C-alpha cells in the first residue's frame, strides 16, 4: 500500500515519468492536468489516477534505478549502466565491507549500499563536505536504511578500515591512492576505477604494475529504443561514453 511520505513514480499516458513524494492535500501539476497526490494514500502501487483533465496516470513503486537517475547533483554522476556492472565486478553482496573514494553526489554510494544491505557496510570518502551532505540527502530519499559511513578525508592520507572486501576509486589521479588501497584491501580482492580519458587510464595501468593484477579495461554503451511497436527503432540521442572502467586485484608486491 502507498503510505504518506512514500515516493511514487507517476507515469503519464505517453510514458513521461515524475518522481513525487506522497503527502495529504498535495496537488502536482503536469502538462496533462493536476493530480491529487494525497488521494493515493491507502491504495496499491500500480493503481491509476485521473488528472483534472481526465488523463490516466499510473502510480508505480520506484526502484533504486529510479532514485539513482534522479539524484540531485553537483558533480558528474556514475550512471546506472556503469554502476550495475561495477557491483558485479567487485562482487558486492550482503555482508561485504566496501570503501568508496570520491563520493560526489552519491549515485554509486546508493547502489553499493543497496547491494551490501543489510549486513555489509560502505565507507565513503570525499575531501569536500558539501558533497557528503548532498549524498546523505540523496540516500535519505530512497527510504532504505542504507549502511553507509561518510568520511571527509583525502584518500592519499590513507583509509581507516582494513581487510575490506572491495574498493572503488573515482578521483582524477587514482594512482596517488594505490598505497592506501593496497593497505586496506584483502589479498586477492578487487578494486575498480572510473576515469574519463584514455591518457588517465594509461597512467593508472603503469602504476598498477606494483601490487595489483589488472583484469579488465572497458567502457559500457547502452542503446535504447523508442517504445512504439509499429515503428520500433533506436532513440535519436544516446549516452555513449561516460567513462573508462578499470578493474584489478590486490597481489603480492
C-alpha positions as CSV (number, residue, x, y, z in Angstrom):
1,X,0.0,0.0,0.0
2,X,1.1,3.6,-0.6
3,X,1.7,5.5,2.6
4,X,2.1,9.1,3.3
5,X,5.8,10.0,2.8
6,X,6.4,7.3,0.2
7,X,7.8,8.2,-3.2
8,X,5.8,7.2,-6.2
9,X,6.7,7.2,-9.9
10,X,3.8,8.8,-11.8
11,X,3.7,7.8,-15.4
12,X,1.8,9.8,-18.0
13,X,-0.2,8.4,-21.0
14,X,2.9,8.9,-23.3
15,X,5.3,7.4,-20.7
16,X,6.7,10.5,-19.1
17,X,7.8,9.9,-15.5
18,X,7.6,12.1,-12.4
19,X,9.0,11.2,-9.0
20,X,6.7,12.5,-6.3
21,X,6.5,12.2,-2.5
22,X,3.0,11.5,-1.3
23,X,1.5,13.9,1.1
24,X,-2.1,14.7,2.2
25,X,-3.5,17.6,0.4
26,X,-0.6,17.8,-2.2
27,X,-1.5,18.6,-5.8
28,X,1.0,18.0,-8.5
29,X,0.7,19.9,-11.8
30,X,1.5,18.3,-15.1
31,X,1.1,19.1,-18.8
32,X,-1.9,16.8,-18.8
33,X,-3.6,18.3,-15.8
34,X,-3.3,18.4,-12.0
35,X,-3.1,15.3,-9.9
36,X,-4.4,14.9,-6.3
37,X,-1.3,13.1,-4.9
38,X,-2.9,12.7,-1.4
39,X,-5.6,10.5,-2.9
40,X,-3.0,7.8,-3.5
41,X,-2.7,7.1,0.2
42,X,-4.0,3.7,1.1
43,X,-4.1,2.5,-2.5
44,X,-1.9,-0.2,-4.1
45,X,1.2,0.6,-6.2
46,X,0.3,0.2,-9.8
47,X,-3.1,1.9,-9.4
48,X,-4.4,4.5,-11.9
49,X,-5.3,8.1,-11.0
50,X,-7.1,10.6,-13.1
51,X,-5.8,14.2,-13.7
52,X,-8.0,17.2,-13.6
53,X,-8.2,16.9,-17.5
54,X,-9.3,13.3,-17.3
55,X,-6.0,11.8,-18.3
56,X,-4.9,8.4,-16.8
57,X,-1.6,8.3,-14.8
58,X,-0.2,5.2,-13.2
59,X,1.4,5.3,-9.7
60,X,4.4,2.9,-9.7
61,X,6.8,1.8,-6.9
62,X,10.3,3.4,-7.6
63,X,13.4,1.1,-7.7
64,X,16.9,2.0,-6.8
65,X,17.5,2.7,-10.5
66,X,14.7,5.3,-10.5
67,X,16.3,7.1,-7.5
68,X,19.8,7.0,-8.9
69,X,18.6,8.5,-12.2
70,X,17.1,11.4,-10.3
71,X,19.8,12.2,-7.7
72,X,20.4,15.9,-7.0
73,X,23.8,16.6,-8.4
74,X,26.7,19.0,-8.1
75,X,29.1,16.6,-9.9
76,X,29.0,14.2,-12.8
77,X,27.4,11.0,-11.6
78,X,28.1,7.4,-12.2
79,X,25.3,6.2,-14.5
80,X,23.2,3.1,-13.7
81,X,24.6,1.3,-16.8
82,X,28.1,1.5,-15.2
83,X,27.0,1.1,-11.6
84,X,25.4,-2.3,-12.1
85,X,28.5,-3.7,-13.8
86,X,30.7,-2.2,-11.1
87,X,28.7,-4.1,-8.4
88,X,29.0,-7.4,-10.2
89,X,32.8,-6.9,-11.0
90,X,33.5,-6.0,-7.4
91,X,31.4,-8.9,-6.1
92,X,29.3,-6.8,-3.7
93,X,26.7,-8.8,-1.8
94,X,25.1,-8.5,1.6
95,X,27.8,-8.6,4.3
96,X,30.6,-7.0,2.2
97,X,32.6,-4.1,3.5
98,X,33.4,-1.7,0.7
99,X,35.4,1.5,0.5
100,X,34.4,4.2,-2.0
101,X,36.7,7.2,-2.6
102,X,35.1,10.1,-4.4
103,X,31.5,10.3,-3.0
104,X,30.4,13.0,-5.4
105,X,26.6,13.2,-5.4
106,X,26.2,9.7,-4.1
107,X,24.8,7.8,-7.0
108,X,27.3,4.9,-6.8
109,X,27.2,5.1,-3.0
110,X,23.5,4.3,-3.2
111,X,24.0,1.3,-5.4
112,X,26.9,-0.1,-3.4
113,X,25.0,0.3,-0.2
114,X,21.8,-1.3,-1.6
115,X,23.9,-4.3,-2.8
116,X,25.7,-4.6,0.6
117,X,22.4,-4.2,2.6
118,X,21.6,-5.3,5.3
119,X,24.7,-6.9,6.8
120,X,27.5,-5.0,5.0
121,X,28.9,-1.5,5.2
122,X,30.0,1.2,2.7
123,X,32.7,3.6,3.8
124,X,32.5,6.6,1.5
125,X,35.4,9.2,1.4
126,X,35.4,12.6,-0.1
127,X,37.5,15.7,0.6
128,X,34.6,18.1,0.2
129,X,32.0,18.2,3.0
130,X,29.3,19.7,0.7
131,X,29.4,16.6,-1.5
132,X,29.0,14.4,1.6
133,X,25.9,16.4,2.7
134,X,24.4,16.1,-0.8
135,X,25.0,12.4,-0.9
136,X,23.3,12.0,2.5
137,X,20.3,13.8,1.2
138,X,20.1,11.7,-1.9
139,X,20.3,8.4,0.1
140,X,17.7,9.6,2.6
141,X,15.2,10.0,-0.3
142,X,15.4,6.2,-1.1
143,X,13.6,5.3,2.1
144,X,16.0,2.5,2.7
145,X,18.1,2.2,5.9
146,X,21.3,2.0,3.8
147,X,24.5,1.1,5.7
148,X,26.9,4.0,4.9
149,X,29.6,5.7,6.9
150,X,30.7,9.0,5.4
151,X,34.2,10.5,6.0
152,X,35.6,13.9,5.0
153,X,39.2,12.9,4.3
154,X,41.6,12.7,1.4
155,X,42.3,9.2,0.2
156,X,46.1,9.9,0.0
157,X,46.0,10.2,3.8
158,X,45.0,6.5,4.0
159,X,41.7,4.8,4.7
160,X,40.8,3.9,8.3
161,X,39.5,0.4,7.5
162,X,41.5,-2.8,7.0
163,X,40.7,-6.1,5.3
164,X,37.8,-4.7,3.3
165,X,36.2,-6.8,0.5
166,X,36.4,-4.3,-2.3
167,X,37.4,-0.7,-3.1
168,X,36.2,1.7,-5.8
169,X,38.0,4.9,-6.7
170,X,36.5,7.8,-8.6
171,X,39.1,10.6,-8.5
172,X,41.2,12.5,-11.0
173,X,44.6,10.9,-10.1
174,X,43.8,7.4,-8.7
175,X,47.5,6.3,-8.9
176,X,48.2,8.6,-5.9
177,X,45.8,6.4,-3.8
178,X,47.2,3.0,-4.6
179,X,49.2,2.6,-1.4
180,X,46.1,3.4,0.6
181,X,44.1,0.9,-1.4
182,X,46.7,-1.8,-1.0
183,X,46.9,-1.4,2.8
184,X,43.1,-1.6,3.2
185,X,42.1,-4.3,0.7
186,X,42.1,-8.1,1.4
187,X,44.7,-10.0,-0.6
188,X,43.3,-11.2,-3.9
189,X,40.3,-8.9,-3.7
190,X,39.1,-6.4,-6.4
191,X,39.5,-2.7,-6.8
192,X,37.7,-0.7,-9.5
193,X,38.3,2.8,-11.0
194,X,36.4,5.2,-13.2
195,X,38.3,7.5,-15.5
196,X,37.0,9.9,-18.2
197,X,40.0,9.9,-20.5
198,X,42.4,7.3,-22.1
199,X,45.6,9.1,-21.0
200,X,44.4,8.8,-17.4
201,X,43.9,5.1,-17.9
202,X,47.4,4.7,-19.3
203,X,48.9,6.4,-16.3
204,X,46.9,4.2,-13.9
205,X,47.9,1.0,-15.7
206,X,51.6,1.8,-15.3
207,X,51.1,2.5,-11.6
208,X,49.1,-0.7,-11.0
209,X,52.1,-2.9,-12.1
210,X,53.3,-3.0,-8.5
211,X,50.9,-4.7,-6.1
212,X,48.0,-5.3,-8.4
213,X,47.0,-7.6,-11.3
214,X,44.8,-5.8,-13.9
215,X,41.9,-7.9,-15.0
216,X,40.0,-5.5,-17.3
217,X,39.7,-2.2,-19.0
218,X,36.3,-1.5,-20.6
219,X,33.6,1.0,-21.4
220,X,29.8,0.3,-21.4
221,X,27.5,1.6,-24.1
222,X,23.7,1.5,-23.7
223,X,21.4,1.9,-26.7
224,X,17.7,2.5,-26.0
225,X,14.8,2.1,-28.5
226,X,11.7,4.1,-29.0
227,X,8.7,2.3,-27.3
228,X,6.5,2.0,-30.4
229,X,5.5,-1.5,-31.6
230,X,4.6,-0.1,-35.1
231,X,7.8,1.9,-35.5
232,X,10.5,0.3,-33.4
233,X,13.9,1.9,-33.9
234,X,16.8,3.4,-31.8
235,X,16.4,6.6,-29.9
236,X,17.9,9.6,-31.7
237,X,20.1,10.5,-28.6
238,X,22.4,8.1,-26.9
239,X,24.5,8.4,-23.8
240,X,27.5,6.6,-25.2
241,X,30.9,7.2,-23.5
242,X,30.5,8.1,-19.8
243,X,33.9,6.8,-18.6
244,X,36.5,4.0,-18.7
245,X,36.3,1.3,-16.1
246,X,39.4,-0.4,-14.8
247,X,39.4,-3.4,-12.6
248,X,42.3,-5.1,-10.8
249,X,43.1,-7.4,-7.9
250,X,45.5,-7.0,-5.0
251,X,48.5,-9.3,-5.2
252,X,51.9,-9.5,-3.5
253,X,54.3,-6.7,-4.1
